Amino acid sequence: MHLLFGIGNPLRGDDGAGNHVARHLSADGWMAVDCGTAP
């Protein structure tokens, strides 16, 4: 099993990349958590 914590602020450009990746990988069998700006 793979686990990913997506952390970042989507309002600050590329800082929100972690959130974006977390949302998309959760559909591919990963256990992904979109943590927002704080884990």
Phi and psi in radians as a Rosetta constraint file:
Dihedral C 1 N 2 CA 2 C 2 CIRCULARHARMONIC -1.942 0.35
Dihedral N 2 CA 2 C 2 N 3 CIRCULARHARMONIC 2.441 0.35
Dihedral C 2 N 3 CA 3 C 3 CIRCULARHARMONIC -2.189 0.35
Dihedral N 3 CA 3 C 3 N 4 CIRCULARHARMONIC 2.323 0.35
Dihedral C 3 N 4 CA 4 C 4 CIRCULARHARMONIC -2.343 0.35
Dihedral N 4 CA 4 C 4 N 5 CIRCULARHARMONIC 2.290 0.35
Dihedral C 4 N 5 CA 5 C 5 CIRCULARHARMONIC -1.827 0.35
Dihedral N 5 CA 5 C 5 N 6 CIRCULARHARMONIC 2.025 0.35
Dihedral C 5 N 6 CA 6 C 6 CIRCULARHARMONIC -1.609 0.35
Dihedral N 6 CA 6 C 6 N 7 CIRCULARHARMONIC 2.047 0.35
Dihedral C 6 N 7 CA 7 C 7 CIRCULARHARMONIC -2.172 0.35
Dihedral N 7 CA 7 C 7 N 8 CIRCULARHARMONIC 2.356 0.35
Dihedral C 7 N 8 CA 8 C 8 CIRCULARHARMONIC 2.786 0.35
Dihedral N 8 CA 8 C 8 N 9 CIRCULARHARMONIC 3.016 0.35
Dihedral C 8 N 9 CA 9 C 9 CIRCULARHARMONIC -1.975 0.35
Dihedral N 9 CA 9 C 9 N 10 CIRCULARHARMONIC 1.890 0.35
Dihedral C 9 N 10 CA 10 C 10 CIRCULARHARMONIC -1.132 0.35
Dihedral N 10 CA 10 C 10 N 11 CIRCULARHARMONIC -0.259 0.35
Dihedral C 10 N 11 CA 11 C 11 CIRCULARHARMONIC -1.434 0.35
Dihedral N 11 CA 11 C 11 N 12 CIRCULARHARMONIC -0.087 0.35
Dihedral C 11 N 12 CA 12 C 12 CIRCULARHARMONIC -2.002 0.35
Dihedral N 12 CA 12 C 12 N 13 CIRCULARHARMONIC 0.789 0.35
Dihedral C 12 N 13 CA 13 C 13 CIRCULARHARMONIC 1.147 0.35
Dihedral N 13 CA 13 C 13 N 14 CIRCULARHARMONIC -2.199 0.35
Dihedral C 13 N 14 CA 14 C 14 CIRCULARHARMONIC -1.226 0.35
Dihedral N 14 CA 14 C 14 N 15 CIRCULARHARMONIC -0.144 0.35
Dihedral C 14 N 15 CA 15 C 15 CIRCULARHARMONIC -1.119 0.35
Dihedral N 15 CA 15 C 15 N 16 CIRCULARHARMONIC -0.399 0.35
Dihedral C 15 N 16 CA 16 C 16 CIRCULARHARMONIC -1.542 0.35
Dihedral N 16 CA 16 C 16 N 17 CIRCULARHARMONIC 0.145 0.35
Dihedral C 16 N 17 CA 17 C 17 CIRCULARHARMONIC -1.082 0.35
Dihedral N 17 CA 17 C 17 N 18 CIRCULARHARMONIC -0.653 0.35
Dihedral C 17 N 18 CA 18 C 18 CIRCULARHARMONIC -1.067 0.35
Dihedral N 18 CA 18 C 18 N 19 CIRCULARHARMONIC -0.706 0.35
Dihedral C 18 N 19 CA 19 C 19 CIRCULARHARMONIC -1.144 0.35
Dihedral N 19 CA 19 C 19 N 20 CIRCULARHARMONIC -0.748 0.35
Dihedral C 19 N 20 CA 20 C 20 CIRCULARHARMONIC -1.084 0.35
Dihedral N 20 CA 20 C 20 N 21 CIRCULARHARMONIC -0.817 0.35
Dihedral C 20 N 21 CA 21 C 21 CIRCULARHARMONIC -1.108 0.35
Dihedral N 21 CA 21 C 21 N 22 CIRCULARHARMONIC -0.733 0.35
Dihedral C 21 N 22 CA 22 C 22 CIRCULARHARMONIC -1.055 0.35
Dihedral N 22 CA 22 C 22 N 23 CIRCULARHARMONIC -0.749 0.35
Dihedral C 22 N 23 CA 23 C 23 CIRCULARHARMONIC -1.122 0.35
Dihedral N 23 CA 23 C 23 N 24 CIRCULARHARMONIC -0.684 0.35
Dihedral C 23 N 24 CA 24 C 24 CIRCULARHARMONIC -1.388 0.35
Dihedral N 24 CA 24 C 24 N 25 CIRCULARHARMONIC -0.615 0.35
Dihedral C 24 N 25 CA 25 C 25 CIRCULARHARMONIC -1.287 0.35
Dihedral N 25 CA 25 C 25 N 26 CIRCULARHARMONIC -0.423 0.35
Dihedral C 25 N 26 CA 26 C 26 CIRCULARHARMONIC -1.098 0.35
Dihedral N 26 CA 26 C 26 N 27 CIRCULARHARMONIC -0.438 0.35
Dihedral C 26 N 27 CA 27 C 27 CIRCULARHARMONIC -1.380 0.35
Dihedral N 27 CA 27 C 27 N 28 CIRCULARHARMONIC -0.248 0.35
Dihedral C 27 N 28 CA 28 C 28 CIRCULARHARMONIC -1.795 0.35
Dihedral N 28 CA 28 C 28 N 29 CIRCULARHARMONIC 0.418 0.35
Dihedral C 28 N 29 CA 29 C 29 CIRCULARHARMONIC 1.557 0.35
Dihedral N 29 CA 29 C 29 N 30 CIRCULARHARMONIC 0.037 0.35
Dihedral C 29 N 30 CA 30 C 30 CIRCULARHARMONIC -1.476 0.35
Dihedral N 30 CA 30 C 30 N 31 CIRCULARHARMONIC 2.636 0.35
Dihedral C 30 N 31 CA 31 C 31 CIRCULARHARMONIC -1.602 0.35
Dihedral N 31 CA 31 C 31 N 32 CIRCULARHARMONIC 1.783 0.35
Dihedral C 31 N 32 CA 32 C 32 CIRCULARHARMONIC -2.052 0.35
Dihedral N 32 CA 32 C 32 N 33 CIRCULARHARMONIC 2.396 0.35
Dihedral C 32 N 33 CA 33 C 33 CIRCULARHARMONIC -2.110 0.35
Dihedral N 33 CA 33 C 33 N 34 CIRCULARHARMONIC 2.112 0.35
Dihedral C 33 N 34 CA 34 C 34 CIRCULARHARMONIC -1.494 0.35
Dihedral N 34 CA 34 C 34 N 35 CIRCULARHARMONIC 1.798 0.35
Dihedral C 34 N 35 CA 35 C 35 CIRCULARHARMONIC -1.523 0.35
Dihedral N 35 CA 35 C 35 N 36 CIRCULARHARMONIC -0.022 0.35
Dihedral C 35 N 36 CA 36 C 36 CIRCULARHARMONIC 1.209 0.35
Dihedral N 36 CA 36 C 36 N 37 CIRCULARHARMONIC -2.335 0.35
Dihedral C 36 N 37 CA 37 C 37 CIRCULARHARMONIC -1.640 0.35
Dihedral N 37 CA 37 C 37 N 38 CIRCULARHARMONIC -0.115 0.35
Dihedral C 37 N 38 CA 38 C 38 CIRCULARHARMONIC -2.475 0.35
Dihedral N 38 CA 38 C 38 N 39 CIRCULARHARMONIC 2.352 0.35
